[in-house]
């Protein structure tokens, strides 16, 4: 029993390795996990104490647990059975398809990444590219919202900068869960975006099973009080106007609303003196299809050129970016007032509220004034003064320089001249009329919401 045993050295290493792993898994790892979990819980408690709306436990659940919960949800299982019966595939195959959709949709939120990296990066990018202004904040938001209600920010979609700008602007209120399209599924951005709490959606998908899995996830998140941000238009505006709402996500929220927790929609209007993708969007609008012809090479060149200009002190920014926050809309109250067609009526009402709080900035205002073909700057100033007075009478939110109309004219003209969109005679240069019309559209829509426009038919 006490005799010496000779073992090969490799076998001794294997035995010691197994013993070390067993010791670590049974004694060391649980203690380490407990230590870091306690620290994480304390940090999360401190974070929630300073947020207007604490992070929901639904968002903090392990991603794998959420995938299982969604996959085995009774409504998803019902959809799986119906899909199997309609298509003739075995139930196991239909269930595996639903679980694949669940893995694709469900995010994996990281509070550390969101508040430690994403919000700070969003602040740095926003302030590095624009002068950021708040156009209007409804008094109901300042007074505080019902803490038991689910808050959903609904926004017009002008640029991919929208995600960055709004993430920073509401960072002191809560963590937002965005619905993002296929563009965000590119590796390695997909992992980072998923960790920020965003969930992926396939826009335009006609797969019934996928739609029902997505609908159930949105409903579960809403039931649990997750603060969300959606773009009811379903995509970037191709003509510069606030478009009609698509019923997809709104319909999921409305049909899944229960008698308990209310849903508060907060309208958010976004505007920019320079939309980074303006040429791409206008080209897509002309083509009549939502296909954006901007390669990664062109994007990198644009970023590199402006970074080099910034390092040399020659980058002055892209003007002003502004956001306005309108009065919250209670889903319960709205459904009681509009029982016949709640989703359609709600979508129209929300888009009208968003349009009201889209700030008017110098470049769009000047672009609208240039449509009247002023003879010189003095005439342009007179037109701008008249437009500003009409917009003010309509209750529009103007975010113009405090120095007055003359400074607004200068701030609006300078980037148009620098980009070569207009000449010294204030006339559009060849091929630039569509870009000027894109910027003028938001002002013209505010002056006359029912004004006909060719680009409306190009929305998809």
HELIX and SHEET records of a PDB file:
HELIX    1   1 UNK A    9  UNK A   23  1                                  15    
HELIX    2   2 UNK A   24  UNK A   28  3                                   5    
HELIX    3   3 UNK A   29  UNK A   50  1                                  22    
HELIX    4   4 UNK A   57  UNK A   60  1                                   4    
HELIX    5   5 UNK A   63  UNK A   71  1                                   9    
HELIX    6   6 UNK A   74  UNK A   87  1                                  14    
HELIX    7   7 UNK A   91  UNK A  105  1                                  15    
HELIX    8   8 UNK A  111  UNK A  113  1                                   3    
HELIX    9   9 UNK A  114  UNK A  118  3                                   5    
HELIX   10  10 UNK A  119  UNK A  129  1                                  11    
HELIX   11  11 UNK A  139  UNK A  143  1                                   5    
HELIX   12  12 UNK A  161  UNK A  169  1                                   9    
HELIX   13  13 UNK A  182  UNK A  185  5                                   4    
HELIX   14  14 UNK A  189  UNK A  195  1                                   7    
HELIX   15  15 UNK A  208  UNK A  223  1                                  16    
HELIX   16  16 UNK A  248  UNK A  256  1                                   9    
HELIX   17  17 UNK A  278  UNK A  287  1                                  10    
HELIX   18  18 UNK A  296  UNK A  311  1                                  16    
HELIX   19  19 UNK A  331  UNK A  337  1                                   7    
HELIX   20  20 UNK A  342  UNK A  356  1                                  15    
HELIX   21  21 UNK A  362  UNK A  370  1                                   9    
HELIX   22  22 UNK A  377  UNK A  393  1                                  17    
HELIX   23  23 UNK A  405  UNK A  418  1                                  14    
HELIX   24  24 UNK A  433  UNK A  447  1                                  15    
HELIX   25  25 UNK A  454  UNK A  458  5                                   5    
SHEET    1   A 7 UNK A 131  UNK A 137  0                                        
SHEET    2   A 7 UNK A 320  UNK A 325  1                                        
SHEET    3   A 7 UNK A 263  UNK A 272 -1                                        
SHEET    4   A 7 UNK A 150  UNK A 155  1                                        
SHEET    5   A 7 UNK A 228  UNK A 230  1                                        
SHEET    6   A 7 UNK A 177  UNK A 180  1                                        
SHEET    7   A 7 UNK A 199  UNK A 200  1                                        
SHEET    1   B 4 UNK A 131  UNK A 137  0                                        
SHEET    2   B 4 UNK A 320  UNK A 325  1                                        
SHEET    3   B 4 UNK A 263  UNK A 272 -1                                        
SHEET    4   B 4 UNK A 329  UNK A 330 -1                                        
END                                                                             
